[in-house]
Amino acid sequence: MVFGALPGREGNWPEDADNYGTTVKGKSKFYPALASFSNPEFNGPVFLGSGRHRLLLSTKIDHESGRLFVLISETGVD
């Protein structure tokens, strides 16, 4: 899973931050979102590999652009 990036454009954060997608068996699907996504450091997209993940979600408004960001961090696995 990727939150906040499009394939091949990972360096375009935050321009593409309002996208998320999955890759399963080599096939990728991407979707637009009303919110934008970031890592907890607020400096790029979030990538999650296969397997189980426990996520902590929080929000932050970027005062410069007025965009709402969902900050995604991993807190561990059961």
KEFITOR-504343 format. One line per field, with one value per residue: residue number from 1; residue in one letter; x, y, z of N, C-alpha, C, O, CB in turn. Coordinates in nm, 3 decimals, m for minus. Glycine has a CB too. Example, Ala and Ser with C-alpha at 12.3 -4.5 7.8 and 13.67 -1.06 7.14 Angstrom:
residues 2
lumkol c(1,2)
tiba c(A,S)
n_X c(1.319,1.285)
n_Y c(m0.569,m0.225)
n_Z c(0.780,0.708)
ca_X c(1.230,1.367)
ca_Y c(m0.450,m0.106)
ca_Z c(0.780,0.714)
c_X c(1.320,1.290)
c_Y c(m0.330,0.003)
c_Z c(0.780,0.787)
o_X c(1.424,1.341)
o_Y c(m0.332,0.114)
o_Z c(0.846,0.804)
cb_X c(1.131,1.408)
cb_Y c(m0.447,m0.060)
cb_Z c(0.905,0.572)
//
This chain:
residues 78
lumkol c(1,2,3,4,5,6,7,8,9,10,11,12,13,14,15,16,17,18,19,20,21,22,23,24,25,26,27,28,29,30,31,32,33,34,35,36,37,38,39,40,41,42,43,44,45,46,47,48,49,50,51,52,53,54,55,56,57,58,59,60,61,62,63,64,65,66,67,68,69,70,71,72,73,74,75,76,77,78)
tiba c(M,V,F,G,A,L,P,G,R,E,G,N,W,P,E,D,A,D,N,Y,G,T,T,V,K,G,K,S,K,F,Y,P,A,L,A,S,F,S,N,P,E,F,N,G,P,V,F,L,G,S,G,R,H,R,L,L,L,S,T,K,I,D,H,E,S,G,R,L,F,V,L,I,S,E,T,G,V,D)
n_X c(0.083,0.039,0.032,m0.033,0.111,0.179,0.250,0.587,0.606,0.681,0.844,0.703,0.561,0.423,0.235,0.100,m0.024,m0.286,m0.368,m0.402,m0.305,m0.301,m0.104,m0.130,m0.027,0.131,m0.038,m0.149,m0.364,m0.495,m0.633,m0.820,m0.842,m1.022,m0.879,m0.532,m0.226,0.039,0.359,0.447,0.646,0.581,0.680,0.664,0.535,0.367,0.464,0.363,0.451,0.375,0.172,0.065,m0.040,m0.045,m0.192,m0.156,m0.352,m0.358,m0.446,m0.353,m0.346,m0.212,m0.099,m0.005,m0.104,m0.363,m0.456,m0.590,m0.420,m0.378,m0.194,0.003,0.117,0.308,0.237,0.302,0.273,0.030)
n_Y c(m0.117,0.223,0.550,0.873,0.907,0.857,0.595,0.594,0.861,0.930,1.123,1.354,1.448,1.711,1.730,1.511,1.404,1.347,1.088,0.731,0.386,0.036,m0.259,m0.570,m0.887,m0.786,m0.607,m0.280,m0.046,0.275,0.547,0.852,1.085,1.278,1.383,1.446,1.255,1.168,1.087,1.055,1.246,1.444,1.483,1.336,1.057,0.749,0.414,0.080,m0.249,m0.593,m0.797,m0.792,m0.494,m0.248,0.056,0.401,0.677,1.023,1.372,1.667,2.006,2.172,2.480,2.653,2.570,2.502,2.247,1.937,1.686,1.339,1.181,0.898,0.639,0.353,0.141,m0.105,m0.468,m0.720)
n_Z c(0.000,m0.066,0.049,m0.044,m0.281,m0.632,m0.870,m0.969,m0.927,m0.676,m0.562,m0.586,m0.373,m0.184,m0.390,m0.507,m0.289,m0.227,m0.300,m0.297,m0.296,m0.396,m0.444,m0.574,m0.646,m0.854,m0.983,m0.986,m0.827,m0.805,m0.623,m0.587,m0.311,m0.064,0.144,0.219,0.238,0.465,0.612,0.964,1.007,0.842,0.581,0.346,0.144,0.254,0.282,0.287,0.335,0.243,0.459,0.807,0.968,1.221,1.253,1.335,1.313,1.258,1.233,1.051,0.971,0.700,0.723,0.533,0.280,0.344,0.334,0.452,0.616,0.660,0.889,0.892,1.086,1.183,1.448,1.537,1.528,1.575)
ca_X c(0.000,0.106,m0.055,0.028,0.199,0.142,0.365,0.688,0.603,0.692,0.912,0.615,0.484,0.282,0.143,0.019,m0.054,m0.427,m0.387,m0.357,m0.317,m0.258,m0.046,m0.152,0.017,0.184,m0.136,m0.169,m0.484,m0.480,m0.759,m0.810,m0.905,m1.047,m0.770,m0.398,m0.159,0.180,0.419,0.441,0.742,0.519,0.773,0.658,0.432,0.378,0.466,0.346,0.473,0.274,0.165,m0.026,0.009,m0.130,m0.165,m0.206,m0.387,m0.386,m0.465,m0.282,m0.374,m0.097,m0.149,0.037,m0.195,m0.498,m0.492,m0.597,m0.337,m0.387,m0.060,m0.006,0.236,0.294,0.260,0.338,0.194,m0.018)
ca_Y c(0.000,0.352,0.663,1.002,0.906,0.782,0.517,0.665,1.003,0.935,1.246,1.469,1.480,1.687,1.751,1.389,1.350,1.308,0.960,0.611,0.273,m0.098,m0.346,m0.710,m0.975,m0.706,m0.515,m0.165,0.036,0.398,0.616,0.986,1.101,1.417,1.422,1.415,1.161,1.192,1.015,1.137,1.356,1.542,1.516,1.245,0.953,0.634,0.286,m0.036,m0.375,m0.696,m0.843,m0.722,m0.367,m0.170,0.194,0.512,0.787,1.153,1.471,1.794,2.100,2.248,2.617,2.721,2.534,2.478,2.106,1.845,1.568,1.226,1.130,0.754,0.578,0.215,0.127,m0.243,m0.578,m0.818)
ca_Z c(0.000,m0.064,0.078,m0.072,m0.398,m0.751,m0.915,m1.045,m0.893,m0.530,m0.524,m0.607,m0.253,m0.152,m0.502,m0.528,m0.156,m0.213,m0.369,m0.227,m0.386,m0.356,m0.546,m0.541,m0.754,m0.963,m1.040,m0.899,m0.840,m0.730,m0.601,m0.530,m0.180,m0.026,0.234,0.173,0.328,0.494,0.724,1.086,1.001,0.753,0.473,0.233,0.143,0.344,0.211,0.375,0.265,0.268,0.598,0.898,1.021,1.310,1.217,1.414,1.223,1.318,1.128,1.064,0.863,0.652,0.724,0.410,0.170,0.394,0.311,0.564,0.597,0.751,0.919,0.913,1.144,1.227,1.592,1.570,1.471,1.677)
c_X c(0.087,0.000,0.021,0.120,0.133,0.267,0.460,0.694,0.617,0.759,0.825,0.526,0.514,0.185,0.050,m0.028,m0.198,m0.460,m0.342,m0.377,m0.266,m0.192,m0.061,m0.117,0.059,0.088,m0.165,m0.300,m0.465,m0.611,m0.734,m0.881,m0.930,m0.941,m0.638,m0.329,m0.013,0.228,0.416,0.538,0.693,0.613,0.770,0.547,0.462,0.371,0.453,0.364,0.363,0.280,0.069,0.040,m0.092,m0.092,m0.224,m0.229,m0.411,m0.400,m0.386,m0.321,m0.245,m0.145,m0.111,m0.061,m0.340,m0.544,m0.494,m0.515,m0.372,m0.245,m0.072,0.125,0.205,0.327,0.296,0.244,0.153,0.064)
c_Y c(0.123,0.459,0.791,1.006,0.829,0.708,0.601,0.814,1.023,1.063,1.370,1.499,1.626,1.705,1.632,1.329,1.304,1.184,0.847,0.493,0.143,m0.167,m0.488,m0.793,m0.895,m0.609,m0.404,m0.094,0.157,0.475,0.758,0.990,1.249,1.471,1.389,1.329,1.198,1.096,1.106,1.256,1.468,1.584,1.418,1.143,0.840,0.507,0.174,m0.162,m0.475,m0.739,m0.760,m0.597,m0.312,m0.025,0.291,0.627,0.913,1.252,1.597,1.881,2.173,2.392,2.694,2.695,2.519,2.334,2.029,1.722,1.464,1.174,0.984,0.704,0.436,0.205,m0.015,m0.343,m0.669,m0.945)
c_Z c(0.000,m0.039,0.046,m0.191,m0.512,m0.800,m1.003,m1.015,m0.743,m0.481,m0.539,m0.488,m0.218,m0.268,m0.523,m0.396,m0.139,m0.297,m0.278,m0.321,m0.327,m0.475,m0.496,m0.664,m0.877,m1.027,m0.940,m0.931,m0.751,m0.730,m0.550,m0.395,m0.155,0.068,0.167,0.278,0.346,0.602,0.847,1.086,0.909,0.641,0.356,0.245,0.241,0.260,0.313,0.291,0.298,0.414,0.679,0.954,1.119,1.287,1.317,1.317,1.305,1.204,1.158,0.946,0.828,0.636,0.598,0.296,0.214,0.378,0.442,0.529,0.702,0.768,0.958,0.969,1.187,1.374,1.632,1.506,1.583,1.674)
o_X c(0.195,m0.107,0.128,0.200,0.044,0.378,0.418,0.778,0.569,0.734,0.869,0.426,0.632,0.064,m0.068,m0.067,m0.228,m0.567,m0.256,m0.458,m0.199,m0.222,m0.010,m0.171,0.026,0.126,m0.199,m0.341,m0.425,m0.690,m0.637,m0.968,m0.868,m0.916,m0.633,m0.370,0.051,0.149,0.385,0.516,0.757,0.625,0.862,0.473,0.569,0.282,0.524,0.299,0.269,0.380,0.000,0.160,m0.213,0.025,m0.330,m0.138,m0.477,m0.369,m0.357,m0.328,m0.178,m0.222,m0.179,m0.098,m0.430,m0.660,m0.411,m0.536,m0.393,m0.184,m0.149,0.231,0.092,0.430,0.317,0.147,0.230,0.038)
o_Y c(0.125,0.457,0.815,1.098,0.747,0.754,0.669,0.886,1.123,1.107,1.480,1.570,1.661,1.697,1.651,1.212,1.230,1.177,0.865,0.500,0.141,m0.138,m0.524,m0.770,m0.931,m0.535,m0.429,m0.084,0.145,0.467,0.781,0.908,1.335,1.591,1.313,1.329,1.251,1.033,1.225,1.354,1.573,1.702,1.417,1.141,0.836,0.493,0.172,m0.179,m0.445,m0.720,m0.672,m0.595,m0.328,0.013,0.266,0.669,0.909,1.219,1.629,1.834,2.228,2.423,2.790,2.788,2.522,2.303,2.051,1.659,1.497,1.127,0.950,0.723,0.403,0.254,m0.041,m0.306,m0.693,m1.037)
o_Z c(0.059,m0.099,0.102,m0.204,m0.491,m0.775,m1.096,m1.070,m0.689,m0.369,m0.506,m0.503,m0.223,m0.248,m0.554,m0.393,m0.046,m0.358,m0.192,m0.414,m0.224,m0.591,m0.389,m0.772,m0.990,m1.118,m0.825,m1.047,m0.636,m0.824,m0.477,m0.367,m0.217,0.072,0.070,0.395,0.255,0.672,0.833,1.156,0.900,0.609,0.275,0.343,0.303,0.176,0.414,0.188,0.372,0.483,0.627,0.983,1.101,1.300,1.375,1.246,1.409,1.089,1.273,0.832,0.915,0.546,0.561,0.223,0.130,0.406,0.531,0.426,0.819,0.672,1.047,0.909,1.223,1.419,1.750,1.439,1.676,1.751)
cb_X c(m0.094,0.185,m0.103,0.102,0.336,0.082,0.319,0.663,0.472,0.770,1.036,0.530,0.518,0.242,0.221,0.100,m0.023,m0.517,m0.307,m0.434,m0.244,m0.378,0.104,m0.301,m0.094,0.235,m0.267,m0.052,m0.614,m0.368,m0.847,m0.871,m0.816,m1.184,m0.782,m0.317,m0.172,0.203,0.566,0.470,0.878,0.474,0.912,0.788,0.416,0.265,0.597,0.205,0.609,0.296,0.302,m0.069,0.036,m0.114,m0.217,m0.105,m0.512,m0.272,m0.613,m0.127,m0.487,m0.040,m0.095,0.177,m0.149,m0.594,m0.395,m0.745,m0.187,m0.486,0.008,m0.041,0.288,0.383,0.137,0.339,0.273,m0.166)
cb_Y c(0.000,0.379,0.661,1.047,0.843,0.876,0.394,0.646,1.068,0.815,1.262,1.446,1.384,1.775,1.777,1.286,1.452,1.424,0.957,0.589,0.302,m0.181,m0.310,m0.736,m1.075,m0.794,m0.589,m0.067,m0.044,0.485,0.538,1.091,1.040,1.429,1.349,1.545,1.018,1.338,0.970,1.050,1.305,1.664,1.521,1.175,0.896,0.635,0.271,m0.035,m0.433,m0.817,m0.839,m0.814,m0.266,m0.213,0.223,0.553,0.752,1.196,1.504,1.772,2.201,2.190,2.690,2.675,2.406,2.568,2.040,1.806,1.604,1.114,1.213,0.680,0.662,0.121,0.172,m0.262,m0.656,m0.853)
cb_Z c(0.119,m0.197,0.227,0.044,m0.363,m0.862,m0.993,m1.190,m0.944,m0.481,m0.606,m0.727,m0.134,m0.042,m0.630,m0.606,m0.052,m0.254,m0.503,m0.092,m0.512,m0.303,m0.575,m0.495,m0.791,m1.065,m1.078,m0.913,m0.801,m0.789,m0.502,m0.626,m0.067,0.038,0.373,0.144,0.275,0.538,0.690,1.206,0.953,0.833,0.528,0.218,0.003,0.454,0.127,0.444,0.302,0.175,0.661,1.013,0.907,1.462,1.079,1.530,1.139,1.420,1.110,1.069,0.902,0.516,0.845,0.369,0.105,0.324,0.212,0.597,0.604,0.697,1.034,0.782,1.263,1.146,1.668,1.720,1.364,1.654)
//
